[in-house]
Amino acid sequence: MAAGARRTRELLRPVDAAQALDEAALLRYAAAHVPGFPSPAPSLALSQFGHGQSNPTYCLEVSVPGGGGETRRYVLRKKPPGAILQSAHAVEREFQVLKALGAYSDVPAPKVFCLCTDASVIGTPFYIMEYLEGILYLDTKLPETTPSKRKAIYFAAAKTLAAIHKVDVAAVGLQKYGRRDNYCKRQVDRWERQYLHSTGEGKPARYPKMLDLVRWLKENVPEEDSSTGLGTGLVHGDYRVDNLVFHPTEDRVIGVLDWELSTLGNQMCDVAYSCMQYIIDSTPTENSSYGGFERSGIPDGIPQLEEYLAVYCSMSARPWPVANWKFYIAFSLFRGASIYAGVYHRWTMGNASGGERARFAGKAGNAMVDCAWNYINRENVLREQPATVVGMLVSKAPRQEFHREQEGSTSTNGQGRFVPSEKVMQLREKIMKFMKDHIYPKEDELYKHAQSTSRWTIHPEEENLKALAKEEGLWNLFIPLDSAARARELLLEDRSHISPGSSDDLLLGAGLTNLEYGYLCEIMGRSVWAPQIFNCGAPDTGNMEVLLRYGTKEQQKQWLVPLLEGKIRSGFAMTEPQVASSDATNIECAISRQGDFYVINGKKWWTSGAMDPRCKILILMGKTDFSAPKHKQQSMILVDINTPGVQIRRPLLVFGFDDAPHGHAEITFDNVRVPVNNILLGEGRGFEIAQGRLGPGRLHHCMRLIGAAERGMNMMVERALSRTAFGKRIAQHGSFQSDLAKCRIELEQARLLVLEAADQLDRHGNKKARGILAMAKVAAPNMALKVLDMAMQVHGAAGVSSDTVLSHLWATARTLRIADGPDEVHLGTIAKLELQRARL
Ligand SMILES: Cc1cc2nc3c(=O)[nH]c(=O)nc-3n(C[C@H](O)[C@H](O)[C@H](O)COP(=O)(O)OP(=O)(O)OC[C@H]3O[C@@H](n4cnc5c(N)ncnc54)[C@H](O)[C@@H]3O)c2cc1C
């Protein structure tokens, strides 16, 4: 076989005499079944591809009648002649998968024209497909290319494999193409049978180590193999660089060939198989040493196996496969050995396509078995963490519906202004994994519960998830360094009020700055359910912040600790229906001192979280002195929600969403008596507290909005790539591309603004950072609304339904142009500062 890069046409050779076809019959059939086939064809030049072992493949070159010498090329692929293994050489299946992929997916595949199952036409079933003029790299070492091209080719191969694995099989009509579960288990049985069929008495000798390998594989099938969900789907079955046709001038795949072994199943088998050249050079030649790149040295430019894997994992959002990698490699070697045993057997019977190379297939197969055993006996085969590849962040989490994790400006190469520290990156990855493993898969169920008649109760799963998040150390991450320091002193003095087993360190977060938390909060914002699972949901975070900063020791013991532990929830009651509450000087709720008590009278609404059965404490803002200066009249006070006189009147709806089970409540306070020491910081200091509370809290909303928008982007892209309108993918329509690009620009702008605001908050405090905080508070919801609106648009009617998360995310984003202060108020702040600066 010719080594190196070959143009498709260079792979053609005269037809093997033993594989000659009835050309007249073929022409008749093609003319009748291939749309646009030149007819009557003045001449047919038939040649054969020298590359490939299994199904004989031909090139039909037909002159176009009256075309002045113009010719058209087609490719014909057929079963080999003679007795063949029943399940092998399934050209019918190749045709089926190519047809489905060609019509509905982004996987580059040759277009198929017709399938002939009538063996009487040319002796065996066959199909005819498009001839792709491109480059095939027959030698996986890529000797005839430059190092940079080698890298690009390998990464393109990883990307294309990811594209195959992301095909929605139901959407392309391949849902019955195979069983997804127990793929490896069934494959081991299948290839064991094939091996036994191809070897033994009167046939090539059996290799005892192969039988041992079968036993080992059967005993070590990964648990994930029994699943039908994560990591299962379309499997190519023979995915190698030399089965890819590359564009003649660009480093991208234009066609994936040889789908003979494709089916549905465990996709990690494809991945391991595509890495075979790193492990073994199994080219069947007489003098083969069988050493893969790992032994012979990796050609310059070809990425390390772990780099290649990292790209695949990143593009497919698949977990880093360290846990079962040994199995998958051993399985690939075993399967290769079994295939080679078949090739060798056919060669001994005189009917292997691929000629003399098959002579050495038996030897090569046994070398694969030896290699599998060497691999199994190695201590470490893959590092615990994925390799870092420029521009890629590899999730170690399993794939979920939510595939791509765009990283935006945080996906840097360790350089630049906003680059999270290693500690933050680790937490970020952990949260992303948690979201993929536990939150996205439960969203539907939580949503259904929130629509049911039990919606004002807590779904048991929510508390389970909280326990899990706590266990993983993903708890109270919002707590800024300085607040934690103050509370630590108070809490450490007396541990009697802390539940046994609770760790102080865990309760007080991870010692992050607001900026550091920003990178994490963004991820939580991708799901409306996520923040509270990590005990980072509003309004609890703001309330805890108030208690951390301003609470007395007693207040902290009674209310802060259970909040930090996630045992209770809280509400913040400031807004009142009868006054414009964006101007908090308007509020009318009265807090009057009577001896050792304060008596509260008033009406509040939009007290978020107060409907939650776990809500035990409200921080209420009212007036203690109506005659004091305008900003000294207000005070904040702790109100036990079960105090007589506190009455929840109704849940309010946001565009029809009641946000159960947390809800937004209208509450009346009729002569509610609370102890005097429930006052926070002191009478008349409500505004002061509000400033402290609202800075970080506002920013958290912004961060979550960036996450929500990012999710919108992901969903929009996935939808546009998988749906066809007016003859092409939505993603191929220019108007979509322009909207998408604009959304990305706005998102990145907003993200940078939010990060900058967080940084200034850390460095200069609330007051000095108020201008940029206000900018972020205006920019983030407006951007998120635009992106989510566009995402809904791309989803068509589905986008505005509750079948996707988009409408709920949009509704939540819309409230944030009002909640925590309307846009206009923040714009006023920005303008005021701008004018002040001009006057200086
Ligand atoms: C989903 C949701 C959750 C909420 N959660 C809480 C909560 O937990 N606790 C709580 O206390 N409140 C909560 N709120 C209430 C929220 O904080 C208030 O709605 C907000 O502060 C605005 O007050 P208002 O509704 O009284 O509007 P108003 O103050 O009446 O303002 C109405 C409009 O007037 C205009 N306006 C106001 N000021 C200016 C100005 N300076 N310049 C120009 N135009 C102006 C703006 O267009 C503004 O939107 C929540 C609201 C929503 C929607």
The ligand as an SDF file (V2000), in Angstrom:
LIG
                    3D

 53 58  0  0  0  0  0  0  0  0999 V2000
  -39.3650   38.7670   40.6330 C   0  0  0  0  0  0  0  0  0  0  0  0
  -39.2230   39.8670   41.6120 C   0  0  0  0  0  0  0  0  0  0  0  0
  -38.6650   39.5940   42.8450 C   0  0  0  0  0  0  0  0  0  0  0  0
  -38.5550   40.5830   43.7920 C   0  0  0  0  0  0  0  0  0  0  0  0
  -38.0590   40.2700   45.0120 N   0  0  0  0  0  0  0  0  0  0  0  0
  -38.0850   41.2010   45.9930 C   0  0  0  0  0  0  0  0  0  0  0  0
  -37.7180   40.8670   47.3240 C   0  0  0  0  0  0  0  0  0  0  0  0
  -37.3330   39.7560   47.6100 O   0  0  0  0  0  0  0  0  0  0  0  0
  -37.8330   41.8230   48.2750 N   0  0  0  0  0  0  0  0  0  0  0  0
  -38.2790   43.0840   48.0030 C   0  0  0  0  0  0  0  0  0  0  0  0
  -38.3650   43.8880   48.8800 O   0  0  0  0  0  0  0  0  0  0  0  0
  -38.6170   43.4250   46.7300 N   0  0  0  0  0  0  0  0  0  0  0  0
  -38.5520   42.5150   45.7350 C   0  0  0  0  0  0  0  0  0  0  0  0
  -38.9510   42.8480   44.4710 N   0  0  0  0  0  0  0  0  0  0  0  0
  -39.4470   44.1990   44.2120 C   0  0  0  0  0  0  0  0  0  0  0  0
  -38.4670   45.1000   43.5100 C   0  0  0  0  0  0  0  0  0  0  0  0
  -37.3290   45.3120   44.2650 O   0  0  0  0  0  0  0  0  0  0  0  0
  -39.2100   46.3730   43.1850 C   0  0  0  0  0  0  0  0  0  0  0  0
  -40.2180   46.0390   42.2510 O   0  0  0  0  0  0  0  0  0  0  0  0
  -38.3380   47.4440   42.6300 C   0  0  0  0  0  0  0  0  0  0  0  0
  -37.4970   47.9400   43.6260 O   0  0  0  0  0  0  0  0  0  0  0  0
  -39.1450   48.5940   42.0180 C   0  0  0  0  0  0  0  0  0  0  0  0
  -40.0810   49.0530   42.8850 O   0  0  0  0  0  0  0  0  0  0  0  0
  -41.6070   49.2220   42.4190 P   0  0  0  0  0  0  0  0  0  0  0  0
  -42.0710   47.9150   41.9020 O   0  0  0  0  0  0  0  0  0  0  0  0
  -42.3370   49.7960   43.5380 O   0  0  0  0  0  0  0  0  0  0  0  0
  -41.5350   50.1800   41.1850 O   0  0  0  0  0  0  0  0  0  0  0  0
  -41.5900   51.7620   41.2330 P   0  0  0  0  0  0  0  0  0  0  0  0
  -40.6720   52.2670   42.2570 O   0  0  0  0  0  0  0  0  0  0  0  0
  -42.9950   52.1680   41.2710 O   0  0  0  0  0  0  0  0  0  0  0  0
  -40.9670   52.0860   39.8210 O   0  0  0  0  0  0  0  0  0  0  0  0
  -41.7070   51.8140   38.6370 C   0  0  0  0  0  0  0  0  0  0  0  0
  -40.9990   52.3930   37.4490 C   0  0  0  0  0  0  0  0  0  0  0  0
  -40.8600   53.7810   37.5830 O   0  0  0  0  0  0  0  0  0  0  0  0
  -39.7470   54.1990   36.8590 C   0  0  0  0  0  0  0  0  0  0  0  0
  -38.7860   54.8940   37.7290 N   0  0  0  0  0  0  0  0  0  0  0  0
  -38.5370   54.6790   39.0280 C   0  0  0  0  0  0  0  0  0  0  0  0
  -37.5320   55.4610   39.4580 N   0  0  0  0  0  0  0  0  0  0  0  0
  -37.1340   56.1880   38.4070 C   0  0  0  0  0  0  0  0  0  0  0  0
  -36.1470   57.1730   38.2090 C   0  0  0  0  0  0  0  0  0  0  0  0
  -35.3400   57.5340   39.2010 N   0  0  0  0  0  0  0  0  0  0  0  0
  -36.0000   57.6850   36.9830 N   0  0  0  0  0  0  0  0  0  0  0  0
  -36.7970   57.3260   35.9710 C   0  0  0  0  0  0  0  0  0  0  0  0
  -37.7650   56.4040   36.1010 N   0  0  0  0  0  0  0  0  0  0  0  0
  -37.9390   55.8450   37.3070 C   0  0  0  0  0  0  0  0  0  0  0  0
  -39.0960   52.9810   36.3000 C   0  0  0  0  0  0  0  0  0  0  0  0
  -39.5190   52.7390   34.9870 O   0  0  0  0  0  0  0  0  0  0  0  0
  -39.6090   51.9110   37.2320 C   0  0  0  0  0  0  0  0  0  0  0  0
  -39.5660   50.6230   36.6770 O   0  0  0  0  0  0  0  0  0  0  0  0
  -39.0140   41.8850   43.4960 C   0  0  0  0  0  0  0  0  0  0  0  0
  -39.5420   42.1640   42.2510 C   0  0  0  0  0  0  0  0  0  0  0  0
  -39.6510   41.1750   41.3070 C   0  0  0  0  0  0  0  0  0  0  0  0
  -40.2720   41.4850   40.0000 C   0  0  0  0  0  0  0  0  0  0  0  0
  1  2  1  0
  2  3  1  0
  2 52  2  0
  3  4  2  0
  4  5  1  0
  4 50  1  0
  5  6  2  0
  6  7  1  0
  6 13  1  0
  7  8  2  0
  7  9  1  0
  9 10  1  0
 10 11  2  0
 10 12  1  0
 12 13  2  0
 13 14  1  0
 14 15  1  0
 14 50  1  0
 15 16  1  0
 16 17  1  0
 16 18  1  0
 18 19  1  0
 18 20  1  0
 20 21  1  0
 20 22  1  0
 22 23  1  0
 23 24  1  0
 24 25  2  0
 24 26  1  0
 24 27  1  0
 27 28  1  0
 28 29  2  0
 28 30  1  0
 28 31  1  0
 31 32  1  0
 32 33  1  0
 33 34  1  0
 33 48  1  0
 34 35  1  0
 35 36  1  0
 35 46  1  0
 36 37  1  0
 36 45  1  0
 37 38  2  0
 38 39  1  0
 39 40  1  0
 39 45  2  0
 40 41  1  0
 40 42  2  0
 42 43  1  0
 43 44  2  0
 44 45  1  0
 46 47  1  0
 46 48  1  0
 48 49  1  0
 50 51  2  0
 51 52  1  0
 52 53  1  0
M  END
$$$$
